[in-house]
Amino acid sequence: MADQSAMSEVKYFPDVPRHFPLNWSVIADRFNKYIMDDKNGVRFTDKEGFHRFGAFVEDGRP
């Protein structure tokens, strides 16, 4: 069978990856816990009672 791949380099890829894939579920859980914890200052409630997410540049709080 002829090589039908648009990327001929695929034939040089190893059969098994060198590293295990990242566990995105664990990473997402840790990120969510950090973001949603008010003591970290990323999520906060503004004067009108809306939940906001501050960024390093955008957040005008002292």
C-alpha positions as CSV (number, residue, x, y, z in Angstrom):
1,M,0.0,0.0,0.0
2,A,1.4,3.4,-0.9
3,D,2.0,6.1,1.8
4,Q,-1.1,8.2,1.7
5,S,0.0,10.6,4.5
6,A,0.3,14.3,3.9
7,M,3.1,14.2,6.4
8,S,5.7,11.8,5.3
9,E,7.7,12.3,8.5
10,V,5.1,10.2,10.4
11,K,7.0,7.1,9.4
12,Y,9.9,8.3,11.6
13,F,7.8,8.6,14.8
14,P,8.5,6.0,17.4
15,D,6.0,3.2,18.0
16,V,5.7,4.2,21.6
17,P,5.9,7.8,22.9
18,R,9.0,8.7,25.0
19,H,6.8,10.3,27.7
20,F,3.4,9.4,29.1
21,P,0.7,11.9,28.3
22,L,-0.1,14.5,30.9
23,N,-3.0,13.8,33.2
24,W,-5.2,16.7,32.1
25,S,-8.0,15.8,34.6
26,V,-5.7,16.3,37.6
27,I,-4.2,19.5,36.1
28,A,-7.7,20.9,35.5
29,D,-8.8,20.1,39.0
30,R,-5.8,21.8,40.5
31,F,-6.3,24.8,38.3
32,N,-10.0,25.0,39.1
33,K,-9.4,24.8,42.9
34,Y,-6.8,27.5,42.8
35,I,-8.9,29.9,40.6
36,M,-12.1,29.4,42.6
37,D,-10.5,29.9,46.0
38,D,-11.2,33.5,46.9
39,K,-8.1,33.7,49.1
40,N,-5.9,33.5,46.0
41,G,-7.3,36.7,44.7
42,V,-8.0,35.6,41.1
43,R,-11.7,35.4,41.5
44,F,-13.4,38.1,43.5
45,T,-16.8,39.8,43.9
46,D,-17.1,43.4,42.7
47,K,-19.1,46.2,44.2
48,E,-22.3,45.2,42.3
49,G,-22.0,41.6,43.5
50,F,-20.8,40.1,40.2
51,H,-18.0,37.5,40.2
52,R,-14.9,38.7,38.4
53,F,-11.6,37.2,37.5
54,G,-8.6,39.5,37.8
55,A,-5.5,39.3,35.6
56,F,-2.1,40.6,36.5
57,V,-2.4,43.6,34.1
58,E,-6.2,44.2,34.2
59,D,-6.8,43.9,37.9
60,G,-6.9,47.5,39.4
61,R,-7.0,46.3,43.0
62,P,-4.1,47.3,45.2
